[in-house]
Amino acid sequence: MKNSLFLFLLVIAACLLFEYFDSPLAPRKPVTLTMWHVYGSQTGSPMNDLVERFNRTVGKEQGITVNVTSVSNSSAIHDALIDSARRVPGSGELPDLFTCYPKTLLAMGSDLVMDWNGWFSEAERGEYVPRFLEEGRIDGKQLAFPIAKSTDVLFVNATIFDRFAGDTGGSYEDLASWEGFFRVSRLYHAWSGGKPFFMYSSWLHYAMLNTASFGESLFRDGKINWGDTFRRVWEPLAEAGVAGEICLLKGYATTAMMTGEVVCGLESTASIMYYKDTVTFPDNTSLPLRLKVLPMPVFEDGKPFAVQRGVSLCALRSTPEKEQAAYVFCKWITEEETNLGFVISAGYLPVKTEAYQRLLDGKRPAFPDESYRSLYEAVGVLHAGYTFFIPPLFDEYGSTEKAFSASLRSIFAEGRARREREGAVFSAPAAWSLAAMRERVQ
């Protein structure tokens, strides 16, 4: 009996010693992970709330603390990560965890990050929406792991649009097609005394989705294909841009919406986090904001396409302890209940197949308000009838995207100035602007 008790105690001691000396994770050997993310840079952060909950529960049990050291937006984090990876003077150390697009990994050097496939088993990976995983796969490695995905939708300031529609006969149905959308854009420009009607947060998305809609790819060997299909989708946009119907501000459409600069913003579903209850105009007058969300317009004879977007989670290659801690955190925030609560609060889509279907089937937590209900109704339409498009991945994609948007804004501004100066003599803004885009972007 004494021998049996002795052997039992010896086994327990051996297990404890193994945990202490050999296990990558143990509460006695706490691991701290620094993190940069993009969820809530201008408002309360649902990711920060999630991190705090993790630290109190699973993190405490396993000796893991996640320390958020930066919250910004996808554009700012892209530049900051690249600067840090290249050791630009004044840049900080790369964090252990960060969210970004695959294009950022290519620019900063994808060899710096770990392959999630080394931690997630094949069975575990099979629980996730396949196209979400595909987006973060580079050279066969899962370098970016999906934790929340999004797509582009059309946000409409219904407070202003309804008044405009009552006076002019415009309608929400007109916004379903680009032909109708541009007709309404002209009507609004006239009705409002020359104000722009809309802004797209990513002008390259307009070009990519609509060339795909007509069966073409915007890119060929990493270069823009400036052929007939591109011309077809460019011409109505250029006419609207030169006429003053498009807001040419830099940044996100949300800003232009919240200052009353535009009535429509085409941007990520996650933008809903940044909308307030009131639109405040430059003269400090204000209106209550009633937000309506619609699917993206489609050309009448085109196939419906929606962009798949949303940053993924990356982890630096590091010690076994830190890499396993990153895996534990990633696995926890993508579990169905945790993930559903997070994504709905932030305007995203869940990443596991069952949770994704549950959201679309209506079996989900309560929405924060009616604008979120409108958002997910629009997402349901996209899921049912649109093909989701993953942006291409090549080294120059990020720089091309920036050059495209910057060139578009400057060319349309120049076109407006020419129209005011030359009047009817300036009769071909589409052809002129297309030639200018080719020269500046290429």
KESEPA-160219 format. One record per residue (C-alpha): residue in three letters; x, y, z. Coordinates in steps of 0.1 Angstrom, whole numbers, padded with zeros to 4 digits, always signed. Layout:
N
ALAXYZ
...
This chain:
442
MET+0000+0000+0000
LYS+0028+0023+0009
ASN+0046+0015-0023
SER+0015+0023-0043
LEU+0010+0056-0026
PHE+0047+0064-0031
LEU+0044+0056-0069
PHE+0013+0077-0072
LEU+0029+0107-0056
LEU+0060+0102-0077
VAL+0039+0103-0109
ILE+0021+0135-0098
ALA+0055+0151-0090
ALA+0069+0141-0123
CYS+0038+0156-0141
LEU+0042+0189-0122
LEU+0079+0190-0130
PHE+0072+0183-0167
GLU+0048+0211-0168
TYR+0072+0235-0151
PHE+0102+0227-0172
ASP+0089+0215-0205
SER+0054+0227-0212
PRO+0054+0258-0235
LEU+0026+0273-0214
ALA+0021+0272-0177
PRO+0006+0298-0152
ARG+0040+0297-0134
LYS+0057+0310-0165
PRO+0034+0338-0177
VAL+0037+0350-0213
THR+0028+0386-0224
LEU+0019+0393-0260
THR+0018+0428-0273
MET-0009+0436-0299
TRP-0018+0462-0326
HIS-0053+0461-0341
VAL-0079+0481-0360
TYR-0111+0475-0342
GLY-0124+0508-0329
SER-0098+0534-0336
GLN-0123+0563-0332
THR-0148+0548-0308
GLY-0151+0523-0280
SER-0131+0491-0290
PRO-0150+0458-0290
MET-0116+0441-0294
ASN-0102+0457-0263
ASP-0132+0445-0244
LEU-0126+0410-0258
VAL-0089+0411-0248
GLU-0098+0421-0213
ARG-0122+0392-0210
PHE-0096+0368-0224
ASN-0070+0380-0199
ARG-0095+0375-0170
THR-0105+0340-0180
VAL-0085+0317-0204
GLY-0054+0339-0202
LYS-0053+0338-0165
GLU-0058+0301-0164
GLN-0030+0295-0189
GLY-0006+0322-0180
ILE-0012+0345-0210
THR-0017+0382-0210
VAL-0025+0401-0242
ASN-0015+0438-0240
VAL-0030+0461-0266
THR-0005+0488-0274
SER-0020+0504-0305
VAL-0055+0508-0319
SER-0056+0525-0354
ASN-0071+0519-0388
SER-0061+0496-0416
SER-0043+0522-0435
ALA-0023+0535-0405
ILE-0014+0501-0393
HIS-0002+0491-0427
ASP+0023+0519-0428
ALA+0033+0514-0391
LEU+0040+0477-0396
ILE+0061+0483-0427
ASP+0081+0510-0410
SER+0087+0488-0380
ALA+0097+0458-0401
ARG+0122+0480-0420
ARG+0135+0495-0388
VAL+0127+0531-0400
PRO+0140+0556-0374
GLY+0113+0565-0349
SER+0092+0534-0356
GLY+0084+0510-0327
GLU+0092+0474-0322
LEU+0069+0450-0341
PRO+0042+0436-0318
ASP+0037+0399-0311
LEU+0002+0400-0326
PHE-0012+0424-0352
THR-0041+0426-0377
CYS-0035+0435-0413
TYR-0042+0425-0449
PRO-0020+0401-0468
LYS-0007+0429-0489
THR+0009+0443-0457
LEU+0027+0410-0451
LEU+0042+0411-0486
ALA+0054+0446-0481
MET+0070+0440-0447
GLY+0084+0406-0454
SER+0062+0375-0448
ASP+0091+0355-0434
LEU+0087+0375-0402
VAL+0054+0358-0392
MET+0045+0323-0381
ASP+0025+0298-0400
TRP-0007+0291-0382
ASN-0008+0257-0398
GLY+0019+0246-0373
TRP-0007+0250-0345
PHE-0042+0246-0359
SER-0048+0210-0369
GLU-0064+0201-0402
ALA-0096+0192-0384
GLU-0097+0226-0366
ARG-0091+0245-0399
GLY-0120+0226-0414
GLU-0144+0244-0391
TYR-0137+0278-0408
VAL-0152+0293-0439
PRO-0127+0281-0466
ARG-0126+0313-0486
PHE-0117+0332-0454
LEU-0087+0310-0448
GLU-0077+0312-0485
GLU-0073+0349-0483
GLY-0046+0346-0457
ARG-0027+0318-0474
ILE+0007+0327-0490
ASP+0029+0302-0506
GLY+0009+0274-0490
LYS+0013+0288-0455
GLN-0015+0302-0433
LEU+0003+0335-0425
ALA-0029+0355-0417
PHE-0057+0339-0398
PRO-0093+0351-0401
ILE-0109+0364-0369
ALA-0136+0387-0385
LYS-0144+0394-0421
SER-0164+0421-0439
THR-0175+0433-0473
ASP-0185+0465-0489
VAL-0221+0478-0486
LEU-0239+0510-0494
PHE-0247+0533-0464
VAL-0275+0559-0471
ASN-0284+0589-0449
ALA-0321+0582-0451
THR-0329+0615-0433
ILE-0317+0635-0463
PHE-0324+0609-0490
ASP-0361+0606-0481
ARG-0365+0644-0484
PHE-0347+0645-0517
ALA-0366+0615-0530
GLY-0399+0632-0521
ASP-0390+0663-0541
THR-0375+0646-0571
GLY-0390+0611-0575
GLY-0357+0593-0568
SER-0360+0560-0549
TYR-0340+0534-0531
GLU-0348+0510-0559
ASP-0327+0532-0582
LEU-0297+0525-0561
ALA-0297+0488-0569
SER-0280+0494-0603
TRP-0251+0516-0612
GLU-0271+0531-0640
GLY-0298+0541-0616
PHE-0273+0552-0590
PHE-0256+0576-0614
ARG-0290+0590-0625
VAL-0299+0597-0589
SER-0264+0612-0584
ARG-0271+0638-0611
LEU-0306+0645-0597
TYR-0292+0651-0562
HIS-0264+0673-0575
ALA-0289+0696-0591
TRP-0314+0694-0562
SER-0288+0702-0535
GLY-0273+0731-0554
GLY-0241+0713-0565
LYS-0232+0690-0535
PRO-0216+0656-0541
PHE-0238+0626-0537
PHE-0214+0598-0527
MET-0180+0587-0518
TYR-0163+0553-0521
SER-0137+0545-0495
SER-0118+0523-0519
TRP-0120+0535-0555
LEU-0100+0505-0566
HIS-0128+0482-0554
TYR-0152+0499-0577
ALA-0129+0491-0606
MET-0121+0455-0595
LEU-0157+0444-0588
ASN-0172+0459-0619
THR-0147+0446-0643
ALA-0152+0412-0627
SER-0189+0417-0631
PHE-0183+0418-0669
GLY-0161+0387-0668
GLU-0127+0404-0669
SER-0099+0408-0644
LEU-0087+0443-0636
PHE-0052+0431-0633
ARG-0030+0413-0658
ASP+0005+0402-0646
GLY+0003+0427-0618
LYS-0006+0456-0640
ILE-0040+0472-0646
ASN-0058+0461-0677
TRP-0070+0493-0693
GLY-0090+0476-0720
ASP-0126+0480-0732
THR-0142+0465-0700
PHE-0123+0490-0678
ARG-0134+0518-0701
ARG-0170+0507-0698
VAL-0171+0509-0660
TRP-0148+0540-0659
GLU-0169+0563-0681
PRO-0200+0568-0659
LEU-0177+0573-0629
ALA-0156+0598-0647
GLU-0187+0618-0658
ALA-0199+0619-0623
GLY-0165+0628-0609
VAL-0159+0657-0633
ALA-0195+0670-0628
GLY-0189+0673-0590
GLU-0212+0645-0579
ILE-0184+0626-0561
CYS-0167+0636-0529
LEU-0130+0637-0534
LEU-0118+0638-0498
LYS-0091+0614-0487
GLY-0099+0588-0461
TYR-0131+0571-0453
ALA-0166+0578-0465
THR-0179+0577-0429
THR-0163+0611-0423
ALA-0180+0626-0453
MET-0213+0611-0443
MET-0211+0624-0407
THR-0204+0660-0418
GLY-0233+0659-0444
GLU-0208+0662-0473
VAL-0225+0632-0490
VAL-0257+0612-0487
CYS-0242+0578-0497
GLY-0210+0561-0485
LEU-0198+0529-0501
GLU-0175+0512-0477
SER-0168+0483-0453
THR-0196+0468-0431
ALA-0173+0476-0402
SER-0178+0513-0408
ILE-0211+0511-0389
MET-0191+0513-0357
TYR-0181+0549-0365
TYR-0216+0563-0373
LYS-0231+0586-0347
ASP-0268+0595-0342
THR-0263+0630-0355
VAL-0249+0645-0387
THR-0231+0678-0379
PHE-0226+0702-0408
PRO-0196+0725-0412
ASP-0218+0755-0400
ASN-0225+0735-0368
THR-0261+0728-0377
SER-0272+0692-0373
LEU-0297+0666-0383
PRO-0305+0632-0367
LEU-0290+0604-0387
ARG-0313+0576-0398
LEU-0291+0551-0415
LYS-0302+0526-0442
VAL-0279+0500-0455
LEU-0282+0484-0490
PRO-0263+0459-0511
MET-0237+0472-0535
PRO-0251+0485-0569
VAL-0245+0462-0599
PHE-0245+0472-0636
GLU-0278+0461-0652
ASP-0262+0435-0675
GLY-0234+0425-0651
LYS-0230+0397-0626
PRO-0232+0407-0590
PHE-0199+0407-0572
ALA-0190+0416-0536
VAL-0156+0421-0522
GLN-0143+0400-0494
ARG-0123+0421-0470
GLY-0114+0425-0434
VAL-0079+0422-0418
SER-0067+0389-0404
LEU-0046+0381-0373
CYS-0008+0376-0377
ALA+0018+0366-0351
LEU+0055+0371-0352
ARG+0077+0341-0354
SER+0090+0337-0319
THR+0095+0313-0290
PRO+0073+0282-0286
GLU+0057+0298-0256
LYS+0047+0329-0275
GLU+0036+0311-0305
GLN+0014+0287-0285
ALA+0000+0317-0266
ALA-0009+0333-0299
TYR-0027+0301-0310
VAL-0047+0299-0277
PHE-0058+0335-0281
CYS-0067+0331-0318
LYS-0086+0299-0312
TRP-0106+0315-0283
ILE-0117+0346-0301
THR-0129+0326-0331
GLU-0150+0302-0310
GLU-0186+0305-0321
GLU-0203+0323-0292
THR-0173+0346-0286
ASN-0169+0354-0322
LEU-0206+0360-0329
GLY-0209+0385-0301
PHE-0177+0403-0312
VAL-0185+0406-0349
ILE-0221+0417-0345
SER-0209+0445-0322
ALA-0184+0456-0348
GLY-0202+0451-0381
TYR-0182+0421-0392
LEU-0189+0385-0403
PRO-0181+0354-0381
VAL-0153+0332-0395
LYS-0165+0297-0386
THR-0189+0280-0410
GLU-0216+0272-0384
ALA-0215+0307-0369
TYR-0216+0323-0403
GLN-0247+0303-0413
ARG-0263+0309-0379
LEU-0260+0347-0385
LEU-0276+0345-0419
ASP-0303+0322-0406
GLY-0312+0348-0379
LYS-0301+0326-0350
ARG-0278+0352-0335
PRO-0275+0376-0305
ALA-0297+0408-0305
PHE-0286+0436-0328
PRO-0274+0468-0311
ASP-0299+0489-0330
GLU-0320+0491-0362
SER-0290+0502-0384
TYR-0273+0469-0375
ARG-0304+0450-0385
SER-0304+0469-0418
LEU-0267+0461-0423
TYR-0271+0423-0418
GLU-0302+0422-0441
ALA-0280+0437-0468
VAL-0253+0412-0460
GLY-0279+0384-0464
VAL-0287+0397-0499
LEU-0251+0397-0508
HIS-0246+0361-0495
ALA-0276+0348-0514
GLY-0270+0364-0548
TYR-0235+0378-0551
THR-0201+0361-0559
PHE-0175+0371-0533
PHE-0143+0383-0548
ILE-0109+0381-0531
PRO-0085+0409-0541
PRO-0054+0397-0559
LEU-0021+0394-0540
PHE+0011+0406-0556
ASP+0040+0427-0544
GLU+0028+0461-0558
TYR-0009+0457-0549
GLY-0007+0481-0520
SER+0012+0508-0538
THR-0011+0504-0569
GLU-0042+0508-0547
LYS-0029+0541-0532
ALA-0018+0554-0566
PHE-0052+0546-0581
SER-0072+0565-0554
ALA-0048+0594-0553
SER-0047+0598-0591
LEU-0085+0595-0594
ARG-0091+0623-0569
SER-0065+0646-0584
ILE-0077+0640-0620
PHE-0114+0645-0612
ALA-0105+0677-0594
GLU-0085+0689-0624
GLY-0115+0679-0646
ARG-0139+0700-0626
ALA-0116+0730-0629
ARG-0113+0725-0666
ARG-0151+0723-0670
GLU-0156+0755-0651
ARG-0129+0772-0671
GLU-0136+0758-0706
GLY-0173+0750-0704
ALA-0187+0731-0734
VAL-0153+0730-0750
PHE-0143+0704-0725
SER-0166+0678-0739
ALA-0148+0644-0733
PRO-0140+0641-0696
ALA-0142+0603-0697
ALA-0116+0599-0724
TRP-0093+0626-0711
SER-0094+0612-0675
LEU-0088+0576-0686
ALA-0057+0587-0705
ALA-0045+0606-0675
MET-0051+0577-0652
ARG-0031+0553-0674
GLU-0002+0578-0674
ARG-0002+0584-0636
VAL-0009+0549-0622
GLN+0012+0529-0646
